[in-house]
Amino acid sequence: MYNLKVVIIGAGIGGLTAGIAMQRAGYRVEIYDRAQALRPAGAGISLWSNGVKVLNYLGLGEQLAAIGGEMNAMEYRSHTDEALSFVDLRPLFERVGQRPYPVARTDLQTMLIEAFGPEHVHLGMPCVGVDQDEHSATAIFENGERVSGDLVVGADGIHSAVRADVVGHCIDRRYARYVNWNGLVNADSELCDPNLWVIYVGDSKRASMMPVGGDRFYFFFGAPMAEGTQVAPIDRQDELAKIFQGWPAKVQKLIQAIDPEQTNRLEIGDIDPLERLVKGRVALLGDSAHATTPTLGQGGCQAMEDAAVLTRYLITTNVSVADALQRYEAARKDRTAELVMKARKRTSTIYGYVPEATQQWYHDLKQEPPEEVINALAKVILAGPMG
Ligand SMILES: Cc1cc2nc3c(=O)[nH]c(=O)nc-3n(C[C@H](O)[C@H](O)[C@H](O)COP(=O)(O)OP(=O)(O)OC[C@H]3O[C@@H](n4cnc5c(N)ncnc54)[C@H](O)[C@@H]3O)c2cc1C
């Protein structure tokens, strides 16, 4: 279809990637975000090869490579510092045709906003719902403003305001029973090899570091916790020191290296797979459509895939906007639901929902041949829209 006007709600990874893809198709795109200033939620993100391929396709590959870390292997170690597994990831890159890039979120967001054009991002605009008729879709904002286009894309994250209008009822986030702490530290070979993603696991917790551009490590910790706990930023280093007391020296060194004021602390959740991702001229995209626990590192990558697929159907079909959106839903619903459920299962294993299953997993890590790990990663990547 030609000359479309697209209204996107949400300037996160999903909304910005969709905006760039649709601009490249020649459409007029405006993005509206409730935030007064855009700040990424979290410090780093690992973009697996399927997400990277979407950005390559949009002409952003070289810029992404410049901000990405060179992660060539992954290693699991126990909380008693026993080596559990080591996987050279380079055969995976050969197999799927592209390496992944862990990146700092601010770098990724800056790259995406610059590519899209900040003048088309309208901040301080909380959307409260959508409306549509035969000819257009309209986003309704808290301040009473209404903005219409040929379609509205709800890329407004896990607590989406657009979602209820699409699915017909409210869907609440489901707490995944653990807290994630994350941030950035200067790269230091005494903490971790600069080309390695290391994950320490034990006692239903984990601690991890991976390289991102600018000689830094993105780190994260995860531990089971009841819902509703809050710890002031200044106290987060002490909190981690207590929770990970007795863990290996490199984990202790990491905790000493972090800046507690810059350490994010998040209660992690997801949503049940939705019955529908679109309604007429309104489409959900990214976390609003399929928020997932980050135990496969696929949430942001799936948002990028959504952006590519939605744009592809808008460009390549000519029946109607609603028809293109239906095709998008058909292409995305099962893939994203499957990954949400797979991540949920992995979350339960990592964070000890059934302690025996977690113990078994620690045991299995030592037995699992690296080829099987590569096969599993390749399967997810190659099933994406870019192959
Ligand atoms: C700890 C953690 C680690 C992760 N690690 C990875 C990883 O390694 N790899 C990976 O691929 N994914 C990862 N993810 C998932 C990834 O971060 C998300 O899937 C991705 O950010 C979703 O992007 P989005 O654009 O759909 O939503 P968001 O990034 O949530 O953006 C939504 C935007 O909408 C705006 N908004 C919300 N409500 C409204 C409203 N009513 N009106 C207007 N604007 C609104 C918000 O301000 C925000 O800017 C991780 C997630 C977490 C929590």
The ligand as an SDF file (V2000), in Angstrom:
LIG
                    3D

 53 58  0  0  0  0  0  0  0  0999 V2000
   16.0480   -7.1420   32.6100 C   0  0  0  0  0  0  0  0  0  0  0  0
   15.6910   -7.3130   31.1730 C   0  0  0  0  0  0  0  0  0  0  0  0
   16.6180   -7.8190   30.2920 C   0  0  0  0  0  0  0  0  0  0  0  0
   16.2950   -7.9990   28.9520 C   0  0  0  0  0  0  0  0  0  0  0  0
   17.2230   -8.5130   28.1060 N   0  0  0  0  0  0  0  0  0  0  0  0
   16.9170   -8.6740   26.8070 C   0  0  0  0  0  0  0  0  0  0  0  0
   17.8850   -9.1810   25.8940 C   0  0  0  0  0  0  0  0  0  0  0  0
   19.0270   -9.4650   26.2770 O   0  0  0  0  0  0  0  0  0  0  0  0
   17.5430   -9.3330   24.5890 N   0  0  0  0  0  0  0  0  0  0  0  0
   16.2870   -8.9820   24.1150 C   0  0  0  0  0  0  0  0  0  0  0  0
   16.0340   -9.0940   22.9190 O   0  0  0  0  0  0  0  0  0  0  0  0
   15.3510   -8.5130   24.9750 N   0  0  0  0  0  0  0  0  0  0  0  0
   15.6280   -8.3390   26.2810 C   0  0  0  0  0  0  0  0  0  0  0  0
   14.6910   -7.8370   27.1370 N   0  0  0  0  0  0  0  0  0  0  0  0
   13.3540   -7.5070   26.6190 C   0  0  0  0  0  0  0  0  0  0  0  0
   13.3200   -6.1390   25.9570 C   0  0  0  0  0  0  0  0  0  0  0  0
   13.8630   -5.1670   26.8200 O   0  0  0  0  0  0  0  0  0  0  0  0
   11.8990   -5.7660   25.6150 C   0  0  0  0  0  0  0  0  0  0  0  0
   11.2690   -6.8350   24.9590 O   0  0  0  0  0  0  0  0  0  0  0  0
   11.8670   -4.5470   24.7190 C   0  0  0  0  0  0  0  0  0  0  0  0
   12.4720   -3.4560   25.3610 O   0  0  0  0  0  0  0  0  0  0  0  0
   10.4300   -4.2180   24.3530 C   0  0  0  0  0  0  0  0  0  0  0  0
   10.4150   -3.0620   23.5880 O   0  0  0  0  0  0  0  0  0  0  0  0
    9.0430   -2.3150   23.3440 P   0  0  0  0  0  0  0  0  0  0  0  0
    9.3940   -1.1860   22.4320 O   0  0  0  0  0  0  0  0  0  0  0  0
    7.9980   -3.2750   22.9200 O   0  0  0  0  0  0  0  0  0  0  0  0
    8.5860   -1.7960   24.7650 O   0  0  0  0  0  0  0  0  0  0  0  0
    9.3030   -0.7300   25.8000 P   0  0  0  0  0  0  0  0  0  0  0  0
   10.7500   -0.7920   25.6070 O   0  0  0  0  0  0  0  0  0  0  0  0
    8.6800   -1.0320   27.0840 O   0  0  0  0  0  0  0  0  0  0  0  0
    8.7980    0.6660   25.2390 O   0  0  0  0  0  0  0  0  0  0  0  0
    7.4860    1.1010   25.4100 C   0  0  0  0  0  0  0  0  0  0  0  0
    7.4530    2.6180   25.2640 C   0  0  0  0  0  0  0  0  0  0  0  0
    6.0820    3.0010   25.3180 O   0  0  0  0  0  0  0  0  0  0  0  0
    5.9470    4.1110   26.1670 C   0  0  0  0  0  0  0  0  0  0  0  0
    4.5810    4.0530   26.7210 N   0  0  0  0  0  0  0  0  0  0  0  0
    4.0960    3.1800   27.6080 C   0  0  0  0  0  0  0  0  0  0  0  0
    2.7890    3.4230   27.8430 N   0  0  0  0  0  0  0  0  0  0  0  0
    2.4520    4.4890   27.0750 C   0  0  0  0  0  0  0  0  0  0  0  0
    1.2510    5.2100   26.8790 C   0  0  0  0  0  0  0  0  0  0  0  0
    0.1210    4.8950   27.5200 N   0  0  0  0  0  0  0  0  0  0  0  0
    1.2410    6.2420   26.0120 N   0  0  0  0  0  0  0  0  0  0  0  0
    2.3900    6.5960   25.3420 C   0  0  0  0  0  0  0  0  0  0  0  0
    3.5650    5.9380   25.5010 N   0  0  0  0  0  0  0  0  0  0  0  0
    3.5890    4.9030   26.3470 C   0  0  0  0  0  0  0  0  0  0  0  0
    7.0320    3.9610   27.2150 C   0  0  0  0  0  0  0  0  0  0  0  0
    7.3810    5.2000   27.7860 O   0  0  0  0  0  0  0  0  0  0  0  0
    8.1640    3.3460   26.3800 C   0  0  0  0  0  0  0  0  0  0  0  0
    9.0030    4.3490   25.8380 O   0  0  0  0  0  0  0  0  0  0  0  0
   14.9940   -7.6530   28.4830 C   0  0  0  0  0  0  0  0  0  0  0  0
   14.0430   -7.1410   29.3740 C   0  0  0  0  0  0  0  0  0  0  0  0
   14.3950   -6.9570   30.7010 C   0  0  0  0  0  0  0  0  0  0  0  0
   13.3600   -6.3990   31.6390 C   0  0  0  0  0  0  0  0  0  0  0  0
  1  2  1  0
  2  3  1  0
  2 52  2  0
  3  4  2  0
  4  5  1  0
  4 50  1  0
  5  6  2  0
  6  7  1  0
  6 13  1  0
  7  8  2  0
  7  9  1  0
  9 10  1  0
 10 11  2  0
 10 12  1  0
 12 13  2  0
 13 14  1  0
 14 15  1  0
 14 50  1  0
 15 16  1  0
 16 17  1  0
 16 18  1  0
 18 19  1  0
 18 20  1  0
 20 21  1  0
 20 22  1  0
 22 23  1  0
 23 24  1  0
 24 25  2  0
 24 26  1  0
 24 27  1  0
 27 28  1  0
 28 29  2  0
 28 30  1  0
 28 31  1  0
 31 32  1  0
 32 33  1  0
 33 34  1  0
 33 48  1  0
 34 35  1  0
 35 36  1  0
 35 46  1  0
 36 37  1  0
 36 45  1  0
 37 38  2  0
 38 39  1  0
 39 40  1  0
 39 45  2  0
 40 41  1  0
 40 42  2  0
 42 43  1  0
 43 44  2  0
 44 45  1  0
 46 47  1  0
 46 48  1  0
 48 49  1  0
 50 51  2  0
 51 52  1  0
 52 53  1  0
M  END
$$$$
